[in-house]
Amino acid sequence: MTTAKMSLGAFLMSSGHHLAAWRHPRAWAGGGLDFQHFKKLATTAERGKFDAIFFADNLALMGSPELGQFTTAGDVFDPLVLLSGLAAVTERIGLVSTVSTSYNEPYLLARKFASLDHLSGGRSGWNLVTSATDLEALNFGRDKHFEHGDRYQRAEEFIDVVTGLWDSFEDDAFIRDKSSGVFFQPDKLHVLNHHGENYRVRGPLNIPRTPQGYPVLIQAGSSEPGKALAARTAEVVFTAQQTLSNAQAFYADVKGRLAGYGRRPEQLKVMPGISPVIGRTQSEAEDKYQQLQDLVEPRVGLAMLAGMAGGFDLSEYDLDGPLPELPQSNSMQSRQALFIDLARRENLTIRQLYLKVAGARGHHTVIGTPKTIADTLEEWFVGQAADGFNIMPPFLPEGLDDFVDGVVPLLQQRGLFRTEYSGSTLRDHLGLQRPGNRYQR
Ligand SMILES: Cc1cc2nc3c(=O)[nH]c(=O)nc-3n(C[C@H](O)[C@H](O)[C@H](O)COP(=O)(O)O)c2cc1C
């Protein structure tokens, strides 16, 4: 029995991760706007002792709405608002939301996550993204998205402003002493006075320091500047990796960068996404997968691929021919590289490629029995490819139930996953230290 435990995040989407999830007979197509659906998913994940639930986010209607389908869910709540509701109906599980640095103000973001951390008793986490598309830029007074390097440079400054604001009050600033009339101690209040290249923020933040000190900082870009940002600032990194060897290389790469910032390897948890398609037998799992694949409409599959591979129009190419040479995208560079690598390595046509990534947009899909899934997770965890995983159910709610009832008990029997929560905050679950206040260090 090994003593190290893996972390598990339940990466939730309205009907599930598969592109055709909403069309599956047992999926809830209206899930994106159904609070009871999300409540059930969150409580199921909590029953499974997951570290966190996690929501992605985009700031535009993505894909090709003229096809009458979305390529990324378009009927969903704002994740921070949804998590505020879910905080009230859960007790232990972490609550992680994606929020973009490119189309937000640091002050507003710092305040919202601090609020979620307070109202959940220290369970919040922020997945920092820089956004990916011109469609998003068009909603914020710009014609084009920021250049890739620029938006990471803005993100570097943004995160420093946010953490600075979270330190506005020392932990013991609020004494609320009725007899003396001192509500908080003024010498424990600090004004940030940030004057940077992209942001000017005076501070202080109008909310006390949070239960976790800082909400857990997560980063999900895997390009060079993405990895540099993660190594300097993040405590968890989400990533899409197709193969064990690529995941091991990524793991060694980001962990190896930490020393350069005076950090230790255990201060950053690497969590690739895995989409498990689970059946009682191998053939049942394969049938389930095929049923989903058969529901992918070619034009929707192609639109999803075109969007994820950098926003290039692929409609003029033969679906049964190879993926053309593509220039480097200003969008998701690491994902584009993953798609091109996959197409070349497996010699896939455009059609085969979009079908291959329809399940989880480039994350690794594992099809099999609970034992097969548990074996893969163990192999990646023990093989230093991952400290944990974002579990991406193909369709919901069934996919999460199958994992919690089938795979979690196996991981627990093998000593790879907790059987009970030992702490109450997301930092406790992940084994991350609470950061001290910079003014007290
Ligand atoms: C698990 C996971 C979740 C992500 N969620 C989002 C998201 O919700 N919104 C978004 O704009 N990008 C999301 N991304 C994409 C990255 O954050 C990043 O924007 C993208 O990979 C481009 O960065 P890169 O060029 O550094 O790879 C996600 C990536 C991963 C691995």
The ligand as an SDF file (V2000), in Angstrom:
LIG
                    3D

 31 33  0  0  0  0  0  0  0  0999 V2000
   -8.4910   21.5280  -17.8330 C   0  0  0  0  0  0  0  0  0  0  0  0
   -8.4060   22.7940  -18.6160 C   0  0  0  0  0  0  0  0  0  0  0  0
   -9.4320   23.7010  -18.5330 C   0  0  0  0  0  0  0  0  0  0  0  0
   -9.3990   24.8830  -19.2500 C   0  0  0  0  0  0  0  0  0  0  0  0
  -10.4310   25.7340  -19.1300 N   0  0  0  0  0  0  0  0  0  0  0  0
  -10.4240   26.8750  -19.8440 C   0  0  0  0  0  0  0  0  0  0  0  0
  -11.5140   27.7530  -19.7580 C   0  0  0  0  0  0  0  0  0  0  0  0
  -12.4630   27.4990  -19.0370 O   0  0  0  0  0  0  0  0  0  0  0  0
  -11.4850   28.8900  -20.4870 N   0  0  0  0  0  0  0  0  0  0  0  0
  -10.4250   29.2060  -21.3000 C   0  0  0  0  0  0  0  0  0  0  0  0
  -10.4440   30.2670  -21.9130 O   0  0  0  0  0  0  0  0  0  0  0  0
   -9.3720   28.3760  -21.4090 N   0  0  0  0  0  0  0  0  0  0  0  0
   -9.3680   27.2240  -20.7090 C   0  0  0  0  0  0  0  0  0  0  0  0
   -8.3260   26.3540  -20.8110 N   0  0  0  0  0  0  0  0  0  0  0  0
   -7.2720   26.6750  -21.7630 C   0  0  0  0  0  0  0  0  0  0  0  0
   -6.0350   27.2670  -21.1380 C   0  0  0  0  0  0  0  0  0  0  0  0
   -6.2650   27.9110  -19.9700 O   0  0  0  0  0  0  0  0  0  0  0  0
   -5.3260   28.1980  -22.0210 C   0  0  0  0  0  0  0  0  0  0  0  0
   -6.1250   29.3430  -22.2170 O   0  0  0  0  0  0  0  0  0  0  0  0
   -4.9990   27.6400  -23.3410 C   0  0  0  0  0  0  0  0  0  0  0  0
   -4.4400   26.3860  -23.2180 O   0  0  0  0  0  0  0  0  0  0  0  0
   -4.0750   28.6010  -24.0390 C   0  0  0  0  0  0  0  0  0  0  0  0
   -2.9550   28.7340  -23.3320 O   0  0  0  0  0  0  0  0  0  0  0  0
   -1.6020   28.2200  -23.8780 P   0  0  0  0  0  0  0  0  0  0  0  0
   -1.4180   28.9120  -25.1900 O   0  0  0  0  0  0  0  0  0  0  0  0
   -0.6850   28.6040  -22.7980 O   0  0  0  0  0  0  0  0  0  0  0  0
   -1.7020   26.7560  -24.0410 O   0  0  0  0  0  0  0  0  0  0  0  0
   -8.3100   25.1660  -20.0930 C   0  0  0  0  0  0  0  0  0  0  0  0
   -7.2720   24.2570  -20.1810 C   0  0  0  0  0  0  0  0  0  0  0  0
   -7.3060   23.0720  -19.4510 C   0  0  0  0  0  0  0  0  0  0  0  0
   -6.1650   22.1240  -19.5600 C   0  0  0  0  0  0  0  0  0  0  0  0
  1  2  1  0
  2  3  1  0
  2 30  2  0
  3  4  2  0
  4  5  1  0
  4 28  1  0
  5  6  2  0
  6  7  1  0
  6 13  1  0
  7  8  2  0
  7  9  1  0
  9 10  1  0
 10 11  2  0
 10 12  1  0
 12 13  2  0
 13 14  1  0
 14 15  1  0
 14 28  1  0
 15 16  1  0
 16 17  1  0
 16 18  1  0
 18 19  1  0
 18 20  1  0
 20 21  1  0
 20 22  1  0
 22 23  1  0
 23 24  1  0
 24 25  2  0
 24 26  1  0
 24 27  1  0
 28 29  2  0
 29 30  1  0
 30 31  1  0
M  END
$$$$
